[in-house]
Amino acid sequence: MAWKIDGTYFENCSCEMVCPCTTSGFAAKASYDRCNFLLVFHIDRGTIEGTDVTGLTVGLIGDTPQVMINGDWHLGVLMDDKASKDQQDALVAVFAGQKGGPMAGPATLVSKILGVERVPMKYADKGREHTASMGPDIHVGVEDFVGGTLTAPQQVVGVAHPANSTLTIAKTTKSRVKAKTGFSKRRCGAVMVLDFTGSSGAMPPPS
């Protein structure tokens, strides 16, 4: 059975702006020895094989080597505590790549799953600013970047990224992440319109 998720995605990582990992399809070196990241997925509308997941937020927190395409990712899942068991199971399966779709490729790079933690989620989009709080220890925000004399946020197109092929460059406005992975300071951000579509055993590109 097919599934589809639409919404907003933003990321916050330890690289300098603009993140070389995101813009290179994970092939370029991170700004520092390792890449530490938090990925935030807020679902405006979504159905996974008949299970409605509309309105939920999911976080993926990770630690990887400097060149992400080499694998050995350590990844944890932060799950919206409003999710039922059926919703949680469906979302974990999608983001673990078990249902095919855009996450199936990155899932092959993960060597260790740190677990799933249910936490209260608060997510907000206010103009160019995007913020999320996940439990008492994670508070992050990014702002769409408008450079020089430009009047609109700058974008990078044709990106090999599971969330979408177009990203809006963003700068970190706040970042407090206390997690088992022991993150360093997070500097960089990016924002995308989330358009996930997939079906079991398939890996279509995001539209």
C-alpha positions as a LaTeX table, in Angstrom:
\begin{tabular}{lrrr}
\hline
Residue & $x$ (\AA) & $y$ (\AA) & $z$ (\AA) \\
\hline
Met1 & 0.00 & 0.00 & 0.00 \\
Ala2 & 1.18 & 3.55 & $-0.74$ \\
Trp3 & 1.84 & 6.41 & 1.64 \\
Lys4 & 2.18 & 10.17 & 1.31 \\
Ile5 & 3.37 & 12.89 & 3.69 \\
Asp6 & 3.26 & 16.66 & 3.03 \\
Gly7 & 4.48 & 19.38 & 5.37 \\
Thr8 & 7.61 & 21.31 & 6.33 \\
Tyr9 & 11.13 & 20.15 & 7.06 \\
Phe10 & 14.07 & 21.97 & 8.58 \\
Glu11 & 17.48 & 20.90 & 9.77 \\
Asn12 & 20.02 & 22.23 & 12.24 \\
Cys13 & 23.58 & 20.91 & 12.12 \\
Ser14 & 27.13 & 21.56 & 13.29 \\
Cys15 & 28.46 & 22.66 & 9.87 \\
Glu16 & 29.11 & 26.22 & 8.82 \\
Met17 & 26.50 & 27.77 & 6.50 \\
Val18 & 25.86 & 26.48 & 3.84 \\
Cys19 & 26.07 & 22.83 & 4.93 \\
Pro20 & 28.35 & 20.96 & 2.47 \\
Cys21 & 26.76 & 17.62 & 3.42 \\
Thr22 & 23.24 & 18.67 & 2.44 \\
Thr23 & 24.22 & 20.36 & $-0.82$ \\
Ser24 & 26.51 & 17.54 & $-2.02$ \\
Gly25 & 24.26 & 14.53 & $-1.53$ \\
Phe26 & 26.31 & 13.64 & 1.59 \\
Ala27 & 29.52 & 13.31 & $-0.49$ \\
Ala28 & 31.46 & 16.42 & 0.65 \\
Lys29 & 33.28 & 16.73 & 3.96 \\
Ala30 & 31.42 & 18.31 & 6.87 \\
Ser31 & 32.89 & 21.54 & 8.21 \\
Tyr32 & 34.31 & 19.72 & 11.23 \\
Asp33 & 35.44 & 16.21 & 12.19 \\
Arg34 & 31.88 & 14.91 & 12.53 \\
Cys35 & 28.42 & 16.07 & 11.48 \\
Asn36 & 25.89 & 16.36 & 14.30 \\
Phe37 & 22.35 & 17.13 & 13.22 \\
Leu38 & 18.72 & 17.43 & 14.16 \\
Leu39 & 16.15 & 16.93 & 11.40 \\
Val40 & 12.61 & 18.18 & 12.06 \\
Phe41 & 9.64 & 16.91 & 10.05 \\
His42 & 6.23 & 18.52 & 10.66 \\
Ile43 & 3.36 & 16.79 & 8.88 \\
Asp44 & 0.54 & 19.01 & 7.60 \\
Arg45 & $-1.18$ & 16.12 & 5.84 \\
Gly46 & $-0.21$ & 12.49 & 5.78 \\
Thr47 & $-1.47$ & 8.94 & 5.41 \\
Ile48 & 0.67 & 5.81 & 5.77 \\
Glu49 & $-1.08$ & 2.70 & 4.48 \\
Gly50 & $-4.42$ & 3.87 & 5.85 \\
Thr51 & $-3.10$ & 5.42 & 9.09 \\
Asp52 & $-3.65$ & 9.18 & 9.33 \\
Val53 & $-0.54$ & 10.97 & 10.70 \\
Thr54 & $-1.69$ & 14.54 & 10.05 \\
Gly55 & $-0.47$ & 17.16 & 12.53 \\
Leu56 & 2.37 & 15.13 & 14.05 \\
Thr57 & 6.05 & 16.08 & 14.31 \\
Val58 & 9.05 & 13.76 & 14.14 \\
Gly59 & 12.69 & 14.51 & 14.93 \\
Leu60 & 15.76 & 12.56 & 13.82 \\
Ile61 & 18.91 & 13.22 & 15.82 \\
Gly62 & 22.20 & 11.94 & 14.51 \\
Asp63 & 25.97 & 11.76 & 14.61 \\
Thr64 & 28.00 & 10.81 & 11.53 \\
Pro65 & 31.58 & 10.73 & 10.25 \\
Gln66 & 32.86 & 13.78 & 8.38 \\
Val67 & 31.88 & 12.28 & 5.00 \\
Met68 & 28.29 & 11.15 & 5.52 \\
Ile69 & 28.06 & 8.98 & 2.41 \\
Asn70 & 30.61 & 6.63 & 4.03 \\
Gly71 & 27.91 & 5.47 & 6.45 \\
Asp72 & 28.21 & 4.59 & 10.14 \\
Trp73 & 25.43 & 7.00 & 11.12 \\
His74 & 24.15 & 6.84 & 14.70 \\
Leu75 & 20.50 & 7.88 & 14.70 \\
Gly76 & 17.78 & 8.40 & 17.29 \\
Val77 & 14.07 & 9.10 & 16.75 \\
Leu78 & 12.13 & 11.73 & 18.69 \\
Met79 & 8.43 & 10.93 & 18.41 \\
Asp80 & 5.50 & 13.27 & 19.05 \\
Asp81 & 3.85 & 12.09 & 22.26 \\
Lys82 & 0.44 & 12.73 & 20.68 \\
Ala83 & 1.04 & 9.81 & 18.30 \\
Ser84 & $-0.91$ & 6.62 & 18.95 \\
Lys85 & 0.92 & 3.29 & 18.82 \\
Asp86 & $-0.32$ & 2.69 & 15.26 \\
Gln87 & 0.82 & 6.18 & 14.20 \\
Gln88 & 4.21 & 5.75 & 15.87 \\
Asp89 & 4.80 & 2.35 & 14.29 \\
Ala90 & 3.87 & 3.71 & 10.86 \\
Leu91 & 6.10 & 6.78 & 11.17 \\
Val92 & 9.09 & 4.84 & 12.47 \\
Ala93 & 8.74 & 2.42 & 9.55 \\
Val94 & 8.72 & 5.30 & 7.04 \\
Phe95 & 11.66 & 7.17 & 8.55 \\
Ala96 & 13.65 & 3.95 & 8.95 \\
Gly97 & 13.24 & 3.34 & 5.22 \\
Gln98 & 11.18 & 0.18 & 5.72 \\
Lys99 & 8.32 & 1.48 & 3.57 \\
Gly100 & 10.46 & 2.48 & 0.62 \\
Gly101 & 10.39 & 6.04 & $-0.67$ \\
Pro102 & 13.03 & 8.75 & $-0.21$ \\
Met103 & 14.26 & 7.57 & 3.21 \\
Ala104 & 15.18 & 4.08 & 1.96 \\
Gly105 & 18.53 & 5.29 & 0.59 \\
Pro106 & 19.79 & 7.17 & 3.68 \\
Ala107 & 18.59 & 4.30 & 5.88 \\
Thr108 & 21.31 & 2.09 & 4.40 \\
Leu109 & 23.92 & 4.46 & 5.91 \\
Val110 & 22.69 & 3.96 & 9.49 \\
Ser111 & 24.74 & 1.52 & 11.59 \\
Lys112 & 23.21 & 2.15 & 15.01 \\
Ile113 & 19.69 & 3.10 & 16.11 \\
Leu114 & 19.79 & 4.87 & 19.48 \\
Gly115 & 16.10 & 4.24 & 20.13 \\
Val116 & 12.75 & 6.01 & 19.99 \\
Glu117 & 11.81 & 8.58 & 22.62 \\
Arg118 & 8.31 & 10.03 & 22.96 \\
Val119 & 8.37 & 13.73 & 23.91 \\
Pro120 & 5.98 & 16.70 & 23.82 \\
Met121 & 6.40 & 18.60 & 20.55 \\
Lys122 & 5.86 & 22.26 & 19.71 \\
Tyr123 & 6.38 & 23.34 & 16.11 \\
Ala124 & 5.86 & 26.76 & 14.54 \\
Asp125 & 6.36 & 28.50 & 11.19 \\
Lys126 & 6.24 & 32.30 & 11.51 \\
Gly127 & 7.19 & 33.93 & 8.25 \\
Arg128 & 10.87 & 33.22 & 7.68 \\
Glu129 & 11.39 & 31.68 & 11.13 \\
His130 & 10.89 & 27.98 & 11.91 \\
Thr131 & 11.12 & 26.67 & 15.48 \\
Ala132 & 10.67 & 23.41 & 17.33 \\
Ser133 & 10.77 & 22.31 & 20.95 \\
Met134 & 11.04 & 18.60 & 21.67 \\
Gly135 & 10.68 & 17.87 & 25.35 \\
Pro136 & 12.59 & 19.92 & 27.96 \\
Asp137 & 16.07 & 19.55 & 26.43 \\
Ile138 & 15.73 & 20.37 & 22.73 \\
His139 & 14.91 & 23.87 & 21.44 \\
Val140 & 15.95 & 24.85 & 17.93 \\
Gly141 & 15.18 & 27.56 & 15.44 \\
Val142 & 16.32 & 28.59 & 11.97 \\
Glu143 & 15.55 & 31.61 & 9.81 \\
Asp144 & 15.41 & 31.72 & 6.01 \\
Phe145 & 18.53 & 33.57 & 4.83 \\
Val146 & 18.18 & 36.74 & 2.75 \\
Gly147 & 21.61 & 37.93 & 1.64 \\
Gly148 & 22.94 & 41.29 & 0.53 \\
Thr149 & 20.44 & 43.36 & $-1.44$ \\
Leu150 & 18.11 & 40.43 & $-2.08$ \\
Thr151 & 14.50 & 40.60 & $-0.93$ \\
Ala152 & 13.65 & 36.91 & $-0.90$ \\
Pro153 & 15.28 & 33.91 & 0.77 \\
Gln154 & 18.03 & 32.21 & $-1.23$ \\
Gln155 & 17.48 & 28.67 & $-2.46$ \\
Val156 & 19.55 & 25.80 & $-3.81$ \\
Val157 & 17.87 & 23.61 & $-6.43$ \\
Gly158 & 18.62 & 20.13 & $-7.71$ \\
Val159 & 19.71 & 18.87 & $-4.30$ \\
Ala160 & 19.95 & 15.10 & $-3.74$ \\
His161 & 18.03 & 15.18 & $-0.47$ \\
Pro162 & 15.25 & 12.84 & 0.73 \\
Ala163 & 12.93 & 15.66 & 1.82 \\
Asn164 & 12.91 & 17.62 & $-1.44$ \\
Ser165 & 15.19 & 18.66 & $-4.30$ \\
Thr166 & 14.92 & 22.39 & $-3.44$ \\
Leu167 & 16.15 & 23.82 & $-0.15$ \\
Thr168 & 15.99 & 27.29 & 1.33 \\
Ile169 & 19.27 & 28.34 & 2.95 \\
Ala170 & 18.78 & 29.18 & 6.61 \\
Lys171 & 20.83 & 30.37 & 9.56 \\
Thr172 & 20.49 & 29.10 & 13.10 \\
Thr173 & 18.73 & 31.46 & 15.49 \\
Lys174 & 18.78 & 29.21 & 18.54 \\
Ser175 & 20.02 & 25.72 & 19.25 \\
Arg176 & 19.91 & 23.81 & 22.50 \\
Val177 & 20.16 & 20.07 & 22.08 \\
Lys178 & 20.91 & 17.78 & 24.98 \\
Ala179 & 21.05 & 14.21 & 23.76 \\
Lys180 & 22.96 & 10.97 & 24.11 \\
Thr181 & 25.05 & 11.75 & 21.04 \\
Gly182 & 26.86 & 14.64 & 22.79 \\
Phe183 & 26.49 & 17.32 & 20.14 \\
Ser184 & 28.77 & 20.28 & 19.59 \\
Lys185 & 27.50 & 23.75 & 18.69 \\
Arg186 & 25.04 & 23.81 & 15.80 \\
Arg187 & 25.46 & 26.65 & 13.33 \\
Cys188 & 23.80 & 25.76 & 10.04 \\
Gly189 & 20.22 & 25.31 & 8.89 \\
Ala190 & 18.08 & 24.60 & 5.87 \\
Val191 & 14.33 & 24.59 & 5.20 \\
Met192 & 12.34 & 22.54 & 2.69 \\
Val193 & 8.76 & 21.91 & 1.74 \\
Leu194 & 8.29 & 18.28 & 2.68 \\
Asp195 & 6.84 & 16.12 & $-0.07$ \\
Phe196 & 7.27 & 12.44 & 0.75 \\
Thr197 & 5.67 & 9.77 & $-1.38$ \\
Gly198 & 6.41 & 6.09 & $-1.39$ \\
Ser199 & 5.29 & 2.53 & $-1.46$ \\
Ser200 & 6.78 & $-0.61$ & 0.00 \\
Gly201 & 9.76 & $-1.81$ & $-2.03$ \\
Ala202 & 10.00 & 1.37 & $-4.14$ \\
Met203 & 12.15 & 4.48 & $-3.91$ \\
Pro204 & 10.63 & 7.23 & $-6.06$ \\
Pro205 & 12.35 & 10.63 & $-5.96$ \\
Pro206 & 10.52 & 13.42 & $-4.09$ \\
Ser207 & 8.40 & 15.52 & $-6.41$ \\
\hline
\end{tabular}
